[in-house]
Amino acid sequence: MSVVLKTKREMQKIWEASQVLVDIFEQIPTYIVPGRSTQDLADFAEKIILAHGAIPTCKGYGDPPFPGAICVSVNDEVVHGIPHPEHFIKEGDLVTLDMVATLDGYCADAARTYAVGEITAADRQLMEAAEEGFFAGIKEVQVGKRLGDLGHAVQKVAEKYGYGVVQELCGHGIGQEMHEDPNVLNYGKAGHGLRFEPGMVLCCEPMFTAGKRYIEVMDDDWTIVTADGRKSSHYENTFALTDQGVFIFTLTPAERAKYGVPIWKI
């Protein structure tokens, strides 16, 4: 494992890339309505990314190359849903947007799950639990504590609600590459794993399932779904650990206010 610690200048670059995603998160909720296609949502996000002079990093990534500007996953699709012009969202759906933008050579990565119109109370709890899991994990990000403390905290939230925690997928380091060391698991043992230290820039991304935790990969070699067909939710942010504490780069101003999270300043 080779963890690349970032300078304040590099963190600033990642923060700037993060603001591209923040702009999408502020604009797109009102666009997520019944009758839109998943391609419509990807096109909307891509226009904002390009308007900032950034690159939609997901497009062309991997083998086979991912065809979409962002991942759009609906209901039982956990992650990596490929946008399609004939995949229409409908009332009661849960839609996850997972996106990466590269600006001036540095990446930012974040995801949100949104409700389409009115959803059930059970689905709303699932959607909100992934967010709760993220912030429970973030509380454990302190110099001297370990990655297992973060993962254990996320896992406890899922177990509290009786949800599955996807174990085959995880968060990661980020910088000039979308995925860097270390892996940031959504489960684990407190007191175990790599120690946190200043200079780490990471992505934490709880993925909870309403049923069992098991997943399957679809024939397109990208879309990952719950094995039992139950719905899932996903919440992710890019954050940095510094001598001054933790800064979450991909929160909107409303989210920062909700959680009392300080804004990044170099």
Secondary structure, 3 states (H helix, E strand, C coil): CCECCCCHHHHHHHHHHHHHHHHHHHHHHHHCCCCCEHHHHHHHHHHHHHHCCCEECCCCCCCCCCCCCCEEEECCEEECCCCCCCCECCCCCEEEEEEEEEECCEEEEEEEEEECCCCCHHHHHHHHHHHHHHHHHHCCCCCCCEHHHHHHHHHHHHHHHCCEECCCCCEEECCCCCCEEEEECCCCCCCCCCECCCCCEEEECCEEECCCCCEEECCCCCCEEECCCCCEEECEEEEEEECCEEEECCCCHHHHHHHCCCCCCC
